[in-house]
Every structure is written in structure tokens, then in C-alpha cells.
């Protein structure tokens, strides 16, 4: 990993592609300061608590344990704060915690995946930070860092790629480079020639490689779902419509998503997203989560044997998804016709929604077919949507809110 500690600037912008190890490069710097400089006050922020728990917080504990620094007695689960013996601490909180964002000052700040938070949130955190500020992100599109941070003083910039991550397993390297090969006739050309029109085999994968493979700013045009809003909770008066289930095992996760109806909108919550699950495991997990065994579960009709096994294990509400000609596009169209709300702890579904694209032809024009692969939670959501969702129109998504044609928000 490139030595990020040598940037020497107050604000440090770390832009990188997929599996570049941005978090694993930044966290050791902050941990080192916490141990060297007594009473350091370090805040690590992300868009939501679930994103912190599955990302920076998990990596922090892993690094601390691997370096022999971790002590259970020093970790406060409720406050999400680790205290060091010298009076330093590292705390974790979400960008939607206004009390923390506009609250106490700190010495150092790290905003993980900063492109997913608002500029005003960064501004409020920045003016309350006396020392270093670290920002990392995938360069999917231009955002406030480009206009409001990079043009400022005392700002350093580092671009990382998967090649900077020495600990990356070869299996992941192979997957990334397979994506590269889909985009270009000759993927080994120099950068100045790689993106020449005559060398581009597929515009989508060429753009994908520019962003996630090379860490350069790009524009992943053709994002399908733009009608959803992230929320913390499902309204207590919402009505459960059922669950969608997409089977997986070794290579793909089994994904299960619940859907609730409230007013004119539909709420989605990821309840399962895990590899290596047998049908018995799925049935046991559903019962352990307190889900009614008779609840409607619409499962992938491509696996009738699995559906029957789940029913024999007691999940009497499982039935096959309705499929047919153009069922994928039909399901997507139905979901797009309704306002969607996704709970912030549905981390994998949110990631899929942000990266779910229409395929493009050799000329770069979008075609009426989604780019399949990273769509397990979306497929599960589509199954239950096609079974239960009613069409509701007349709305737009603006500034993180759904606004209906009658003015209702």
C-alpha cells in the first residue's frame, strides 16, 4: 500500500477504484496518531451506522486485533467509541446524526465514502476539526470534492487502484481484470490509447474500468433506479406485503428482501444477504428472525426444488415468482412506477441500486436490458414487487424526498 502518511497536507483526498484498500490505508494512520499523541480525538464518519458497522468499524477492529492493540475493555459498543490508555479515542458516528455533526470539536476526521454525504455535512465537520481531514471515495461522478475541496489550499490528492492493495486475493484481481477485458479489444494498451474509439469493445465496461479499475473520474451513465430514498426506519403503520427471495450458494449470496406498503409508497428492507446457505439454513434463519412461517415469500421460480424444500421445512408461504417474456424489464418498470424507500441498514441493496445499469450496445447507446450480475437483492425485490405492487404515479424524487403531484411529501 502506498504510504499515505507522507501526504503532508491538512486535507487528504483519497480517490480509488474497487478493492483499492482505501480504508485499510487510512485507518492505520489514525490509529498510529491515537497511540503516539495523547488525548487525540478522532472521528470516523459514514452515511449511516450500518455502513460503519460493515465497513470502517469492522476494519478498525480487524487492524487493532492484528496489531495486538485491541482490548475489549476499551470499546464502548453503545457509544461506538474506542478509548486508548493515553486518553486518545476513536469514535464512529453517522452523517445523519446532526447532534454529532454540529457538536463537539475533534483533532482528526475521516469521512468514509464521502460522495454519499452532503457538502454541508462535510463543511460542519471540517470547521470543527483542528488537525487532519481524510476523505475517500470511488470517482463515479463529479461532486462537491471537485468544486469545493480540491480548489482549496493545503489539500493533497492520492489515487489508488487495486494494484496498490498488496493483500488483495488473486481471485478478486482476476474478477476485476475480467471486467477490464470485456471493455477493450486490447486491454494492455497504454492509457492514452486504451480509450480510443477503435479499441473499445463495450462502452459500459470501458467506463466501468475507468472508474473502478483505474480510479479515474468517470460517469456511469444509465443508472436504472433513481426513484428511491434512503430512510432509517419503516413506519410502524406500514403494511407488510411479503418477502422476495433470490437463491445463491457458493458464488452468489442468497438474498431476501421484505416489502411494506405505506400510503403511496413501498418500503424495502434487506433481511438476508449471505453466501453458502442451504435451504435448511434459510428456513432456520427466517424462523430465527421472527418472520411468520406463513408469510408470503416470492422466490426465484428457476429453483422449484428449493421452493418445495423450504415448504417442507415449514415455510408454507413460499411460492414461485411470476416470470415470462421480458419479466425482468417488466418488473423493473413496475418498481420504477412507484416511489421506493430503502432502509439504511440494507447496505447491499443500496450498493446494488447505485450501480445497477442499463446495458449499452457497441456504440454506447443504452438498450432495454439491465447489466446482470450484481443484482441479487434487486432480483428479490423484483419478485415481491411483481406479486404485490400496485401502480402509483405522479411523483418525483428531489433533495432526498419524494414529492407527489398533489404536493404531498
Secondary structure, DSSP 8 states (H G I E B T S, - for coil): ---GGG--SSEEEEEE-TT--HHHHHHHHHHHHHHHSTT-EEEEEESSHHHHHHTHHHHHHHHHHHTT---GGGEETTTTEEE-TTS-EEEEEETT-HHHHTS--BSEEEETTGGGS-HHHHHHHHTTBSS-EEEEE--SS--HIIIIITTSSSEEEEEE-GGG-TT--HHHHHHHHHHHHHHBSSTTS-HHHHT-GGGBS-HHHHHHIIIIIT--------BS--SEEEESS--TT-EEEEEEEE---SSS-EEEEEEEEETTEEEEEEEEEESS--HHHHHHHHHHTT--TTS-EEE-TT-HHHHHHHHHTT-TTEEE----TTHHHHHHHHHHTS-EEEETT-HHHHHHHHH-BEEE-TTS-EEEEE--SS-HHHHHHHHHHHHH------EEEETTEEEETTS--
